[in-house]
Amino acid sequence: MIRALFLLLVVVAIVLGIIGVVAKGLFYLLVIGVMVLLADFVLLGLRLRLGRRRGLPL
């Protein structure tokens, strides 16, 4: 479940980034895509760190 959510957020970030680069005047979508990608990696890092302590599976 968590892996599917991670992959979904990565795909959303990539799509927003591409639309933000291609479409004129939609640079804010690129910024939002980068922010979603960074948040996704932060959540993944927290999940991995907490998972090691508690022995939780990914």
C-alpha positions as CSV (number, residue, x, y, z in Angstrom):
1,M,0.0,0.0,0.0
2,I,2.8,2.5,1.0
3,R,4.8,1.6,-2.1
4,A,1.8,2.2,-4.4
5,L,1.2,5.6,-2.7
6,F,4.9,6.5,-3.1
7,L,4.8,5.6,-6.8
8,L,1.6,7.5,-7.4
9,L,3.0,10.6,-5.8
10,V,6.2,10.3,-7.9
11,V,4.1,10.0,-11.1
12,V,1.9,13.0,-10.1
13,A,5.0,15.1,-9.4
14,I,6.5,14.1,-12.8
15,V,3.3,14.9,-14.7
16,L,2.9,18.3,-12.9
17,G,6.5,19.1,-13.7
18,I,6.2,18.3,-17.4
19,I,3.0,20.3,-17.7
20,G,4.6,23.2,-15.8
21,V,7.6,23.2,-18.2
22,V,5.6,22.7,-21.5
23,A,2.6,24.9,-20.9
24,K,3.4,28.6,-21.1
25,G,2.5,30.5,-17.9
26,L,2.1,27.4,-15.7
27,F,5.5,27.5,-14.0
28,Y,3.7,27.1,-10.7
29,L,2.8,23.5,-11.6
30,L,6.5,22.7,-11.9
31,V,7.1,24.2,-8.4
32,I,4.1,22.2,-7.0
33,G,5.5,19.0,-8.7
34,V,8.9,19.6,-7.1
35,M,7.3,20.2,-3.7
36,V,5.3,17.0,-4.0
37,L,8.4,15.0,-5.0
38,L,10.4,16.4,-2.0
39,A,7.5,15.7,0.4
40,D,7.3,12.2,-0.9
41,F,11.0,11.5,-0.3
42,V,10.8,13.0,3.2
43,L,7.9,10.8,4.0
44,L,9.7,7.8,2.6
45,G,12.8,8.6,4.7
46,L,10.7,8.9,7.8
47,R,9.0,5.6,7.1
48,L,12.3,3.8,6.6
49,R,13.8,5.3,9.7
50,L,10.8,4.5,11.9
51,G,10.4,1.1,10.3
52,R,14.0,0.1,11.3
53,R,13.3,1.0,14.9
54,R,10.0,-0.8,15.2
55,G,10.6,-3.6,12.7
56,L,7.7,-2.5,10.5
57,P,7.5,-3.7,6.9
58,L,7.4,-1.3,4.1
